[in-house]
Amino acid sequence: MSANAKGALLALLSFGIFAAHDVFVKILGGIYSPIQIVFFSVLFSFPLATVMLMRDAKPGTLLPVHPWWMALRTLAAVTTAISAFYAFTVLPLAQTYAILFAAPLLITILAIPILGEKVRIRRWLAVIVGLTGVLVVLRPGSTDLTLGHAAALAAAVGGSIASIIVRRIGADERPVVMLLYPMMANFVLMGVALAFVYEPMPIEHLGLVALVSVFAWIAGRCIIAAYQIGEAAIIAPMQYSQILWAALYGALFFNENIDGMTIIGACIIIASGLYIVLRESGADNSATTPVLRTRSRHETGTYMRAGPFLRLVGRHPEQQVPPKP
């Protein structure tokens, strides 16, 4: 089996585990506030994070090199976590994923002011087509737009901001800093808010929240391994496999059926996202490759992203020294 095939299989496994993670979030969301779920999932992530942090032998402090960028990324990650968890709770899984799939389109737009990326007409057309797909999924005017739809959009925007900031400052910041600040912010802010929404949790529900954390870390580690093995242009599109898991899990556990407009809109969004990924895989088509490299899924601050971890172990694409001719 080729390296790309192995990487693709690992990526598919990763996003399948992420989909199971989201099923648990949806089940718990029928009983508890997303604030409570985020708080305990972060709490249970700290032991796993500690194991990862022990790999960082680089001397220095935990003060960020770019405090304002880090503050914005942290705010974006906190917003994404609470918004995504709420959206999964109240919306059908497939519809939530379809909206979250707009993130690569938003990243392409944000890359212009933040990274100085030059987006040519073909990618602009792909972005416009993809955003049209979002409107097809939302169907404003023909269906009632709820707080859940707004939350899914907020998660897509927040995840895009967090990802593009990682692209901007990732080479300068220590990976442990990139991991800890969003986790600590989620822990503190959700802990304060927990006083207003807390519901006692039996031990089996605490165990389910612990599974959410474990699944997030296992899936994150699988996607990291996938990027270590295969090419980013092969790995990145695997995220769209989540729509298949959403259809399966939605039908099995929540009696959800995907309507025709959601299918059409999701296909439009996925097609435009794939086009952008393939365009940026060319050597001369993107100076900053904002969607490729090590993108995985929406940033929540509850697991180690692929990019910072690859920097931690010295395997990030930008750290690779090209062979001498």
C-alpha positions as CSV (number, residue, x, y, z in Angstrom):
1,M,0.0,0.0,0.0
2,S,1.3,3.4,-0.9
3,A,2.0,6.1,1.6
4,N,-0.8,8.3,0.3
5,A,-3.3,5.3,0.5
6,K,-2.2,4.7,4.2
7,G,-2.6,8.4,4.9
8,A,-6.0,8.5,3.3
9,L,-7.2,5.5,5.3
10,L,-5.9,7.0,8.6
11,A,-7.7,10.3,7.7
12,L,-10.9,8.4,7.0
13,L,-10.5,6.6,10.3
14,S,-9.9,9.9,12.1
15,F,-13.0,11.6,10.7
16,G,-15.1,8.5,11.4
17,I,-14.0,8.8,15.1
18,F,-14.7,12.5,15.1
19,A,-18.2,11.7,13.8
20,A,-18.7,9.3,16.7
21,H,-17.5,12.0,19.0
22,D,-20.2,14.4,17.6
23,V,-22.8,11.7,18.2
24,F,-21.9,11.6,21.9
25,V,-22.1,15.4,22.0
26,K,-25.5,15.3,20.5
27,I,-26.7,12.7,22.9
28,L,-25.4,14.6,25.9
29,G,-26.8,17.8,24.5
30,G,-30.3,16.5,24.8
31,I,-29.8,16.5,28.6
32,Y,-27.1,19.1,29.5
33,S,-26.1,22.6,28.4
34,P,-23.3,22.8,25.8
35,I,-21.4,24.9,28.4
36,Q,-21.4,21.9,30.8
37,I,-20.3,19.5,28.0
38,V,-17.5,21.7,26.9
39,F,-16.2,22.3,30.4
40,F,-16.0,18.6,31.3
41,S,-14.6,17.6,27.9
42,V,-11.8,20.1,28.4
43,L,-11.3,18.9,32.0
44,F,-10.9,15.3,30.9
45,S,-8.5,16.5,28.1
46,F,-6.0,17.9,30.5
47,P,-4.3,14.6,31.4
48,L,-4.0,13.7,27.7
49,A,-2.6,17.2,27.0
50,T,-0.1,16.7,29.8
51,V,1.3,13.6,28.1
52,M,1.6,15.5,24.9
53,L,3.3,18.5,26.6
54,M,5.9,16.2,28.1
55,R,7.3,15.8,24.6
56,D,8.3,19.4,24.4
57,A,11.9,19.8,25.5
58,K,12.3,23.3,24.1
59,P,13.4,25.8,26.8
60,G,11.4,28.9,27.4
61,T,8.2,30.3,29.0
62,L,4.6,29.8,28.1
63,L,4.2,33.5,27.2
64,P,3.0,33.9,23.6
65,V,5.3,35.6,21.1
66,H,2.2,37.2,19.5
67,P,-0.1,37.9,22.4
68,W,-2.8,39.7,20.5
69,W,-3.0,37.1,17.7
70,M,-3.1,34.4,20.4
71,A,-5.9,36.2,22.2
72,L,-7.9,36.4,19.0
73,R,-7.2,32.7,18.2
74,T,-8.2,31.8,21.8
75,L,-11.5,33.7,21.5
76,A,-12.2,32.1,18.1
77,A,-11.6,28.6,19.6
78,V,-13.8,29.2,22.5
79,T,-16.6,30.5,20.3
80,T,-16.2,27.6,17.9
81,A,-16.4,25.0,20.8
82,I,-19.6,26.3,22.3
83,S,-21.2,27.1,19.0
84,A,-20.3,23.7,17.4
85,F,-21.5,21.7,20.4
86,Y,-24.7,23.6,20.5
87,A,-25.3,23.2,16.7
88,F,-24.8,19.4,17.0
89,T,-27.3,19.4,19.8
90,V,-30.2,21.1,18.0
91,L,-29.6,20.5,14.2
92,P,-29.5,17.3,12.2
93,L,-25.9,16.0,12.0
94,A,-25.7,16.3,8.2
95,Q,-27.0,19.9,8.1
96,T,-24.5,20.9,10.8
97,Y,-21.6,19.3,8.8
98,A,-22.7,20.9,5.6
99,I,-22.5,24.4,7.2
100,L,-19.2,23.6,8.9
101,F,-17.8,22.5,5.5
102,A,-17.9,26.2,4.5
103,A,-14.8,26.8,6.7
104,P,-12.2,26.2,3.8
105,L,-14.1,28.8,1.8
106,L,-13.9,31.3,4.6
107,I,-10.2,30.5,5.2
108,T,-9.6,31.4,1.5
109,I,-11.2,34.8,2.0
110,L,-9.4,35.4,5.4
111,A,-6.1,34.5,3.8
112,I,-6.2,37.7,1.8
113,P,-6.0,40.3,4.7
114,I,-4.2,38.0,7.3
115,L,-1.7,36.1,5.1
116,G,-1.4,38.4,2.1
117,E,-2.7,35.6,-0.1
118,K,-3.6,36.5,-3.7
119,V,-6.8,34.8,-4.7
120,R,-7.3,34.6,-8.4
121,I,-10.6,34.6,-10.3
122,R,-11.1,30.8,-10.4
123,R,-10.8,30.4,-6.6
124,W,-13.1,33.5,-6.1
125,L,-15.7,31.7,-8.3
126,A,-15.2,28.5,-6.2
127,V,-15.8,30.5,-3.0
128,I,-18.9,32.2,-4.4
129,V,-20.3,28.8,-5.6
130,G,-19.5,27.3,-2.2
131,L,-21.2,30.1,-0.3
132,T,-24.2,29.7,-2.6
133,G,-24.3,26.0,-1.4
134,V,-24.5,27.3,2.2
135,L,-27.6,29.3,1.2
136,V,-29.1,26.2,-0.4
137,V,-28.6,24.3,2.9
138,L,-30.0,27.2,5.0
139,R,-32.9,28.1,2.5
140,P,-33.5,31.6,4.0
141,G,-37.1,32.6,3.4
142,S,-38.5,29.1,2.9
143,T,-37.5,27.7,6.3
144,D,-37.1,29.1,9.7
145,L,-33.5,29.9,10.6
146,T,-32.9,29.0,14.2
147,L,-30.2,29.8,16.8
148,G,-28.7,26.4,15.8
149,H,-28.1,27.6,12.3
150,A,-26.5,30.8,13.6
151,A,-24.3,28.6,16.0
152,A,-23.2,26.4,13.1
153,L,-22.2,29.5,11.0
154,A,-20.5,31.0,14.1
155,A,-18.5,27.7,14.5
156,A,-17.5,27.8,10.8
157,V,-16.3,31.4,11.1
158,G,-14.6,30.9,14.4
159,G,-12.8,27.8,13.2
160,S,-11.7,29.6,10.1
161,I,-10.3,32.5,12.1
162,A,-8.5,30.1,14.5
163,S,-7.0,28.1,11.6
164,I,-5.8,31.1,9.6
165,I,-4.1,32.6,12.7
166,V,-2.3,29.3,13.3
167,R,-1.1,29.7,9.7
168,R,0.1,33.2,10.6
169,I,1.9,32.7,13.9
170,G,2.4,28.9,14.0
171,A,6.1,29.1,13.0
172,D,6.9,31.4,15.9
173,E,4.8,30.1,18.8
174,R,5.6,27.0,20.8
175,P,3.1,24.2,20.2
176,V,2.4,23.9,23.9
177,V,1.3,27.6,23.9
178,M,-1.0,27.0,20.9
179,L,-2.6,24.1,22.8
180,L,-2.8,25.4,26.3
181,Y,-4.3,28.9,25.8
182,P,-7.6,27.8,24.2
183,M,-7.9,24.9,26.6
184,M,-7.4,27.2,29.6
185,A,-9.8,29.8,28.3
186,N,-12.5,27.1,27.7
187,F,-11.9,25.7,31.2
188,V,-12.1,29.1,33.0
189,L,-14.9,30.7,31.0
190,M,-17.1,27.6,30.8
191,G,-16.4,26.9,34.5
192,V,-17.7,30.4,35.4
193,A,-20.8,30.0,33.2
194,L,-21.3,26.5,34.6
195,A,-22.6,28.0,37.8
196,F,-25.8,29.1,35.9
197,V,-26.5,25.9,34.0
198,Y,-25.1,23.0,35.9
199,E,-27.1,19.8,36.1
200,P,-25.9,16.9,38.3
201,M,-24.3,14.2,36.1
202,P,-24.5,10.5,37.0
203,I,-21.3,8.5,36.6
204,E,-22.3,7.0,33.3
205,H,-22.8,10.4,31.8
206,L,-19.4,11.6,33.1
207,G,-17.9,8.5,31.5
208,L,-19.6,9.5,28.2
209,V,-18.0,13.0,28.4
210,A,-14.7,11.3,29.1
211,L,-15.2,9.3,25.9
212,V,-15.8,12.5,24.0
213,S,-12.4,13.7,25.2
214,V,-10.7,10.4,24.4
215,F,-12.3,10.2,21.0
216,A,-11.2,13.7,20.1
217,W,-7.6,13.0,21.1
218,I,-7.5,9.6,19.2
219,A,-9.0,11.2,16.1
220,G,-6.6,14.1,16.4
221,R,-3.6,11.7,16.7
222,C,-4.9,9.7,13.6
223,I,-5.1,12.8,11.5
224,I,-1.6,13.8,12.6
225,A,-0.3,10.4,11.6
226,A,-2.1,10.8,8.3
227,Y,-0.3,14.1,7.5
228,Q,3.0,12.5,8.6
229,I,2.5,9.7,6.0
230,G,0.6,11.2,3.1
231,E,0.4,14.3,1.0
232,A,-1.8,17.2,2.3
233,A,-3.6,17.3,-1.0
234,I,-4.7,13.7,-0.4
235,I,-5.5,14.0,3.3
236,A,-7.4,17.3,3.4
237,P,-10.4,16.2,1.2
238,M,-11.0,13.2,3.5
239,Q,-12.8,15.6,5.9
240,Y,-15.8,15.5,3.7
241,S,-16.4,11.8,4.5
242,Q,-18.0,13.0,7.7
243,I,-21.2,13.8,5.7
244,L,-21.6,10.0,5.1
245,W,-21.1,9.2,8.8
246,A,-23.7,12.0,9.6
247,A,-26.2,10.3,7.3
248,L,-25.6,6.9,8.8
249,Y,-25.5,8.0,12.5
250,G,-28.4,10.4,12.0
251,A,-30.6,7.7,10.6
252,L,-29.5,5.0,13.2
253,F,-29.6,7.0,16.4
254,F,-31.7,10.2,15.9
255,N,-34.3,9.2,13.2
256,E,-32.9,11.9,10.9
257,N,-33.4,11.9,7.2
258,I,-31.4,14.2,4.9
259,D,-33.7,16.3,2.7
260,G,-32.9,16.9,-1.0
261,M,-31.9,20.6,-0.5
262,T,-29.3,19.7,2.2
263,I,-27.9,17.0,-0.2
264,I,-27.7,19.5,-3.1
265,G,-26.2,22.2,-0.9
266,A,-23.6,19.9,0.7
267,C,-22.6,18.6,-2.8
268,I,-22.0,22.2,-3.9
269,I,-20.0,23.1,-0.8
270,I,-17.9,20.0,-1.0
271,A,-17.3,20.4,-4.8
272,S,-16.1,24.0,-4.3
273,G,-13.9,23.0,-1.3
274,L,-12.3,20.2,-3.3
275,Y,-11.6,22.5,-6.2
276,I,-9.9,25.0,-3.8
277,V,-7.8,22.2,-2.3
278,L,-6.7,20.9,-5.7
279,R,-5.9,24.4,-7.0
280,E,-3.8,25.1,-3.9
281,S,-1.9,21.8,-4.3
282,G,-0.2,23.2,-7.3
283,A,3.2,24.7,-6.7
284,D,2.4,28.0,-8.3
285,N,-1.2,28.5,-7.3
286,S,-0.9,29.5,-3.7
287,A,1.9,31.3,-1.9
288,T,0.6,30.5,1.6
289,T,-1.5,27.3,1.1
290,P,-4.1,28.4,3.7
291,V,-6.4,25.4,3.3
292,L,-3.8,22.7,2.8
293,R,-0.7,21.8,4.9
294,T,-2.2,20.4,8.1
295,R,-5.9,21.5,8.3
296,S,-8.1,19.0,10.0
297,R,-11.5,20.2,11.3
298,H,-13.0,23.1,13.3
299,E,-10.9,24.3,16.2
300,T,-12.4,23.8,19.6
301,G,-9.4,23.9,21.9
302,T,-10.1,20.4,23.2
303,Y,-7.4,18.5,21.3
304,M,-4.0,19.0,19.7
305,R,-4.2,20.3,16.2
306,A,-2.1,18.6,13.6
307,G,0.0,21.6,12.7
308,P,1.3,22.4,16.2
309,F,2.0,18.8,16.9
310,L,4.0,18.3,13.7
311,R,6.0,21.4,14.6
312,L,6.6,19.9,18.1
313,V,8.1,16.7,16.6
314,G,9.9,18.5,13.8
315,R,7.7,17.0,11.0
316,H,5.8,20.0,9.7
317,P,6.1,20.5,5.9
318,E,7.7,23.9,6.4
319,Q,10.4,22.4,8.6
320,Q,11.4,19.8,6.1
321,V,14.8,20.6,4.5
322,P,14.7,19.9,0.8
323,P,17.3,17.4,-0.4
324,K,20.4,18.9,-2.0
325,P,20.6,18.6,-5.8
